[in-house]
Amino acid sequence: MLFDEKKIRLASRKNCTACLACLDSCGKGAIRACLRPDGHLYPKIDKELCIKCGRCMEVCPVISGYDFQAVGGVSEPYAVWARDEALRMQSASGGLFAALAVYVLSQGGLVAGASMEGLQVKHILISELYELSKIQNSKYQEVDSSGIYKVVKEKLYEGKTVLFGGTSCQIAGLYCFLGHSKFSGQLYTVDLICTGFPSQLSLKAFLKQENAPVKTIIYRDKKEGCEKGQRLSVIVSEKGTETLKTYSKDLIYAAFGTKYTHRTSCLDCRFATGRRKADITMGDFWGDTDFPEQHAKGLSLAVVHTERGLELMKQADLDIHISSWEKVLKVNFRLVYGKFRFLRFHPARWYYPCFFTHCSYDTLMKIYRGTGSYSLLWYPYLLFSKFIGFLERHYRRKAVSKFLKRIK
């Protein structure tokens, strides 16, 4: 059925999550991803190619109004780490996703995850254990997921088992693309405790200040252990040789941490809910006090939403220990609360495309990292930042308290 041209629309820039499922849905290639001046990807329709079939609207988790919150049942949190120490040390936290991937691959299945391809992050599908390192570790960049939905659907039709790891909005986009419950016996999904995507403007500013060409970025380098901090490292190529450089303070982490350059949809995430349709939600178990001896090597948090998810964890080579929501939500509030109510009032949020265009790297570090020497003129800005932070923490605590009361 053809749709009226006026009704064919994509999610607005305010609500678009950049899951890019709409690109895969278009059989005519009429939709492409464009990098806007704010440093984020947005889909755009080529009206000359569009046949107004409306498929893009059906698979968009925003336009279709897809509800990612599961109904009924109780999701259970666990402290988890991989028994394979080498696998664990190559992972950002406790190696949960890597251990699940090893099991699925050993059974002849396939695994989808985010891979660092040079300086870009791309969703890929792997079929062999030697490829696993490509999708391990965190990547604090916007992911190009175009193409992955079609490939996963093809493999599911072939009868393959697929483990799909991604952000909650990407999992929602996948479910919409597949038709929600179709392939439920073959597909496992693991979403992230996600705090959003920073603008690529911070990456460009960081690369610009480097004296030598950067080949790739290693986020959360864990070579010195988690207790000494997980830092950003880059591989630079100079005079035919490659060198690893590590930073304790950088603009990319700063932009990620402050959230001032995040997508607008990430500041009001509709997919951050305690009970989800993904099989497992994973992240770092920040704030844990039960397993301090495990912190140096990394500790994962797994919130299991389905019986299939729990069975998959038990089949993998993992140490699994049940926890409680009270312990989990001390730090991991984003599990149940996806809002940053007041960041939009901050000047570092209002004008960030302008700041990244005209300010020096040192000034950007002052604005977004809080490092450097400040004159008295900066004090109102610093005080306002603290006030905004106070308000965010206040409403965050209220939301967490409300959630804990509801599940008791």
C-alpha positions as MATLAB code, in Angstrom:
seq = 'MLFDEKKIRLASRKNCTACLACLDSCGKGAIRACLRPDGHLYPKIDKELCIKCGRCMEVCPVISGYDFQAVGGVSEPYAVWARDEALRMQSASGGLFAALAVYVLSQGGLVAGASMEGLQVKHILISELYELSKIQNSKYQEVDSSGIYKVVKEKLYEGKTVLFGGTSCQIAGLYCFLGHSKFSGQLYTVDLICTGFPSQLSLKAFLKQENAPVKTIIYRDKKEGCEKGQRLSVIVSEKGTETLKTYSKDLIYAAFGTKYTHRTSCLDCRFATGRRKADITMGDFWGDTDFPEQHAKGLSLAVVHTERGLELMKQADLDIHISSWEKVLKVNFRLVYGKFRFLRFHPARWYYPCFFTHCSYDTLMKIYRGTGSYSLLWYPYLLFSKFIGFLERHYRRKAVSKFLKRIK';
ca = [
       0.000    0.000    0.000;
       1.384    3.396   -0.976;
       1.381    6.201    1.553;
       0.576    9.828    0.895;
       3.809   11.774    0.325;
       3.025   14.180    3.159;
       2.794   11.283    5.618;
       6.189    9.794    4.772;
       8.505   11.084    7.454;
      11.448   10.006    9.549;
      11.985   10.700   13.228;
      12.731   14.342   13.958;
      16.263   15.407   14.843;
      15.072   15.789   18.406;
      13.831   12.197   18.641;
      16.020   10.269   16.174;
      18.331    7.766   17.897;
      20.487    6.999   14.805;
      19.687    3.282   15.011;
      19.558    3.533   11.172;
      17.120    0.644   10.788;
      15.280    2.852    8.291;
      18.266    2.669    5.901;
      18.102   -1.119    5.791;
      14.326   -1.069    5.363;
      14.413    0.821    2.065;
      14.631   -1.483   -0.923;
      15.237    1.483   -3.234;
      18.199    2.927   -1.338;
      16.310    6.189   -0.921;
      17.571    6.824    2.615;
      21.136    7.691    3.545;
      22.875    8.774    6.749;
      24.144   12.363    6.825;
      26.513   13.956    9.320;
      24.930   17.231   10.432;
      26.799   20.313   11.745;
      26.150   19.138   15.319;
      28.397   16.111   14.661;
      25.625   13.481   14.701;
      24.238   11.135   12.057;
      20.685   11.604   10.804;
      18.833    9.720    8.059;
      17.672   11.682    5.014;
      15.172   10.657    2.318;
      15.921   11.157   -1.362;
      12.466   12.121   -2.649;
      13.432   11.227   -6.209;
      14.014    7.594   -5.218;
      11.300    7.205   -2.565;
       8.245    5.186   -3.698;
       6.280    6.046   -0.521;
       5.870    2.460    0.658;
       6.105    3.473    4.312;
       8.421    0.626    5.316;
      10.862    3.082    6.935;
       8.123    4.294    9.255;
       7.189    0.746   10.225;
      10.727   -0.171   11.319;
      11.533    3.100   13.097;
      11.161    2.430   16.836;
      10.368    6.135   17.344;
       7.791    6.680   14.573;
       6.137    3.301   15.164;
       5.938    3.975   18.907;
       7.631    0.679   19.751;
       7.481   -0.033   23.493;
      10.785   -1.534   24.636;
       9.477   -2.150   28.141;
       8.562   -5.790   28.759;
       5.288   -6.509   30.531;
       5.095   -8.841   33.526;
       7.847  -10.790   35.241;
      10.804   -9.483   37.217;
      14.264   -8.698   35.870;
      17.119   -9.898   38.079;
      20.584   -8.275   38.417;
      23.781  -10.331   38.667;
      27.479   -9.682   39.226;
      29.338  -11.549   36.475;
      32.855  -12.115   35.196;
      34.472  -14.389   32.610;
      36.524  -17.289   33.954;
      38.894  -16.973   31.002;
      41.301  -14.325   32.314;
      42.742  -13.431   28.905;
      39.251  -12.895   27.514;
      38.336  -10.804   30.533;
      41.401   -8.562   30.297;
      40.647   -7.827   26.630;
      37.167   -6.632   27.602;
      36.113   -3.280   29.020;
      34.687   -4.724   32.244;
      34.191   -8.370   33.290;
      34.011   -9.973   29.862;
      30.313  -10.895   29.977;
      29.538  -10.272   26.299;
      32.793  -11.896   25.164;
      32.005  -15.079   27.112;
      28.480  -15.198   25.681;
      29.939  -14.689   22.203;
      32.450  -17.518   22.665;
      29.636  -19.905   23.580;
      27.394  -18.878   20.665;
      30.282  -19.111   18.179;
      31.275  -22.542   19.530;
      27.729  -23.732   18.768;
      27.975  -22.588   15.153;
      26.158  -19.291   15.730;
      26.979  -15.715   14.752;
      27.609  -12.601   16.842;
      26.880   -8.952   15.998;
      28.718   -6.156   17.772;
      30.416   -2.788   17.354;
      33.871   -2.803   15.762;
      36.442   -0.013   15.617;
      37.179    0.331   11.897;
      40.035    2.821   11.792;
      38.479    5.948   13.292;
      34.863    4.921   12.749;
      32.664    2.460   14.642;
      30.668   -0.009   12.559;
      28.269   -2.810   13.476;
      29.600   -6.094   12.082;
      28.681   -9.788   12.187;
      31.369  -12.342   13.051;
      31.380  -16.123   12.665;
      34.832  -17.137   13.977;
      36.559  -16.906   17.364;
      39.606  -15.124   15.931;
      37.313  -12.204   14.993;
      36.034  -11.733   18.549;
      38.628   -9.096   19.491;
      37.065   -6.769   16.883;
      33.849   -6.409   18.877;
      35.324   -6.401   22.383;
      35.804   -3.308   24.516;
      33.773   -0.093   24.651;
      33.564    2.486   21.888;
      32.462    5.946   22.950;
      31.407    6.979   19.468;
      28.236    6.930   17.438;
      27.872    3.548   15.726;
      27.048    3.158   12.048;
      24.576    0.261   12.199;
      23.420    0.493    8.597;
      23.521   -2.867    6.867;
      23.608   -5.007   10.015;
      19.829   -5.489   10.214;
      19.601   -6.925    6.705;
      22.534   -9.269    7.293;
      21.125  -10.531   10.607;
      17.716  -11.144    9.025;
      19.299  -13.123    6.183;
      21.229  -15.314    8.626;
      18.159  -15.924   10.765;
      16.227  -17.022    7.670;
      19.062  -19.477    6.998;
      18.395  -21.008   10.405;
      21.459  -19.551   12.173;
      21.541  -18.563   15.846;
      22.540  -14.900   16.299;
      23.701  -13.025   19.390;
      23.169   -9.293   18.821;
      24.853   -6.744   21.078;
      24.069   -3.036   20.882;
      22.387   -0.067   22.500;
      18.744   -0.314   23.541;
      17.557    1.770   20.584;
      19.477   -0.479   18.183;
      17.892   -3.584   19.730;
      14.471   -1.914   19.387;
      15.289   -1.077   15.754;
      16.254   -4.714   15.145;
      13.006   -6.022   16.658;
      10.968   -3.604   14.539;
      12.924   -4.582   11.424;
      12.388   -8.302   12.046;
       8.760   -8.028   13.051;
       9.205   -8.136   16.819;
       8.759  -11.774   17.914;
       9.732  -13.532   14.656;
      12.884  -15.680   15.062;
      12.496  -15.594   18.864;
      13.996  -19.081   19.115;
      17.176  -18.149   17.236;
      17.911  -14.586   18.305;
      19.571  -13.495   21.557;
      19.840   -9.772   22.299;
      22.095   -8.001   24.777;
      21.710   -4.254   25.208;
      23.960   -1.802   27.051;
      23.535    0.445   30.029;
      23.961    3.381   27.690;
      24.424    7.033   28.618;
      24.256    8.234   25.025;
      26.400    9.205   22.059;
      28.700   12.261   22.171;
      29.124   14.413   19.085;
      31.832   13.510   16.573;
      32.976   17.131   16.874;
      34.921   16.167   20.013;
      36.683   13.382   18.096;
      37.587   15.770   15.261;
      38.960   18.360   17.701;
      41.029   15.686   19.443;
      42.460   14.391   16.171;
      43.237   17.922   14.997;
      45.497   18.611   17.980;
      47.513   15.419   17.438;
      50.895   16.031   15.820;
      50.907   12.717   13.916;
      48.157   10.849   12.018;
      46.020    8.652   14.262;
      45.280    5.211   12.801;
      42.795    4.026   15.422;
      41.586    4.591   18.979;
      41.538    2.117   21.872;
      38.879    3.110   24.377;
      39.275    2.013   27.989;
      42.748    0.518   27.727;
      42.945   -1.947   30.661;
      46.602   -2.953   30.475;
      47.357   -1.432   33.897;
      44.172   -2.795   35.457;
      40.834   -1.160   36.226;
      41.947    0.177   39.618;
      44.483    2.506   37.956;
      41.869    3.815   35.589;
      40.890    2.861   32.083;
      42.316    5.414   29.720;
      42.071    6.345   26.094;
      44.939    5.213   23.889;
      45.666    5.998   20.263;
      47.897    4.356   17.696;
      49.743    7.028   15.734;
      51.736    6.468   12.581;
      54.840    8.615   12.121;
      57.791    8.097    9.774;
      56.678    4.553    8.974;
      56.433    3.404   12.593;
      53.395    2.944   14.834;
      53.371    4.248   18.408;
      50.854    3.762   21.231;
      50.040    6.975   23.113;
      47.907    6.975   26.271;
      45.981    9.919   27.739;
      44.795   10.399   31.303;
      42.725   13.434   30.260;
      41.266   14.011   26.824;
      38.417   15.809   25.092;
      36.627   12.674   23.847;
      36.062   11.286   27.338;
      35.236   14.799   28.530;
      32.445   15.196   25.978;
      31.155   11.717   26.811;
      31.241   12.336   30.563;
      29.560   15.736   30.650;
      26.816   14.745   28.133;
      26.776   18.337   26.793;
      27.270   17.217   23.172;
      25.014   14.155   23.231;
      22.171   13.518   20.811;
      18.973   15.188   22.007;
      17.230   11.796   22.097;
      19.943   10.482   24.436;
      19.070   13.150   27.001;
      15.513   11.821   27.141;
      15.938    8.132   26.363;
      12.645    6.266   26.021;
      14.426    2.900   26.107;
      16.032    3.199   29.574;
      13.649    1.082   31.619;
      14.192   -1.535   34.295;
      12.224   -4.277   32.515;
      13.297   -4.609   28.872;
      12.563   -6.805   25.863;
      16.255   -7.576   25.401;
      17.329  -10.893   26.912;
      20.117   -9.293   28.957;
      21.212   -5.765   29.791;
      24.938   -5.446   30.476;
      27.355   -2.854   31.806;
      30.042   -2.169   34.380;
      29.123   -3.003   37.955;
      30.144    0.398   39.276;
      29.804    0.815   43.029;
      30.080   -2.894   43.853;
      31.234   -3.707   47.395;
      30.664   -7.484   47.415;
      33.562   -8.474   45.148;
      36.391   -5.948   45.693;
      38.999   -8.565   44.778;
      37.538   -8.688   41.243;
      37.665   -4.957   40.526;
      41.219   -4.875   39.189;
      40.312   -7.228   36.336;
      36.854   -5.801   35.735;
      33.373   -6.717   36.941;
      30.275   -6.905   34.738;
      26.664   -6.239   35.655;
      24.043   -8.394   33.947;
      20.340   -7.671   34.317;
      18.511  -10.737   33.014;
      15.057  -10.121   31.558;
      14.188  -13.544   30.087;
      14.598  -17.209   30.961;
      16.478  -17.666   27.680;
      18.926  -14.975   28.730;
      19.611  -16.663   32.049;
      20.073  -20.048   30.370;
      22.531  -18.511   27.901;
      24.582  -17.055   30.777;
      24.665  -20.398   32.539;
      25.905  -22.119   29.377;
      28.761  -19.613   28.960;
      32.030  -19.820   30.921;
      31.049  -17.248   33.548;
      31.064  -16.770   37.309;
      27.521  -15.622   38.151;
      26.376  -14.151   41.479;
      22.908  -12.780   42.107;
      22.764   -9.194   43.344;
      20.011   -6.720   44.238;
      18.515   -3.620   42.655;
      19.461   -1.542   45.700;
      23.150   -2.328   45.159;
      22.999   -1.970   41.385;
      21.273    1.413   41.298;
      23.725    3.168   43.610;
      25.636    4.204   40.491;
      23.927    2.613   37.482;
      20.863    4.879   37.529;
      20.688    4.845   33.713;
      19.197    1.356   33.960;
      15.871    2.841   34.995;
      16.122    6.586   34.314;
      17.023    7.942   30.878;
      16.588   11.663   31.409;
      18.969   14.580   31.815;
      16.422   17.285   32.533;
      18.591   20.357   32.913;
      21.603   19.899   30.637;
      19.718   21.640   27.837;
      19.891   24.868   29.853;
      23.688   24.820   29.992;
      25.606   27.096   27.578;
      28.059   24.253   26.860;
      25.029   22.436   25.447;
      23.435   25.407   23.657;
      26.478   26.485   21.712;
      28.647   23.412   21.394;
      28.797   23.365   17.548;
      29.988   26.976   17.703;
      32.481   26.262   20.506;
      34.019   23.332   18.625;
      34.314   25.469   15.503;
      35.927   28.536   17.043;
      37.566   27.620   20.370;
      41.077   26.296   20.895;
      41.645   22.795   22.254;
      42.744   24.198   25.633;
      39.559   26.255   25.891;
      37.435   23.248   24.964;
      39.152   21.263   27.706;
      38.225   24.010   30.168;
      34.612   23.992   29.040;
      34.080   20.238   28.851;
      36.758   18.722   31.088;
      37.258   21.324   33.793;
      41.037   21.377   33.407;
      43.395   24.316   33.052;
      43.763   27.675   34.768;
      40.631   29.778   35.232;
      40.282   33.524   35.641;
      37.542   35.092   37.756;
      35.412   35.475   34.623;
      35.011   31.683   34.519;
      33.553   31.403   38.027;
      29.880   32.005   37.084;
      30.205   29.261   34.466;
      31.752   26.822   36.973;
      29.125   27.572   39.622;
      26.305   27.172   37.116;
      27.762   23.795   36.066;
      27.759   22.634   39.690;
      24.170   23.817   40.111;
      23.027   21.910   37.012;
      24.840   18.816   38.296;
      23.096   19.146   41.677;
      19.653   19.316   40.039;
      20.370   16.288   37.843;
      21.478   14.213   40.831;
      18.399   15.266   42.823;
      15.896   14.140   40.188;
      17.945   11.033   39.475;
      17.747    9.967   43.131;
      13.991   10.571   43.153;
      13.503    8.410   40.061;
      15.619    5.573   41.485;
      13.779    5.713   44.811;
      10.436    5.582   42.997;
      11.562    2.547   40.992;
      12.749    0.667   44.106;
       9.443    1.307   45.867;
       7.533    0.037   42.840;
       9.347   -3.314   42.647;
       9.108   -4.089   46.369;
];
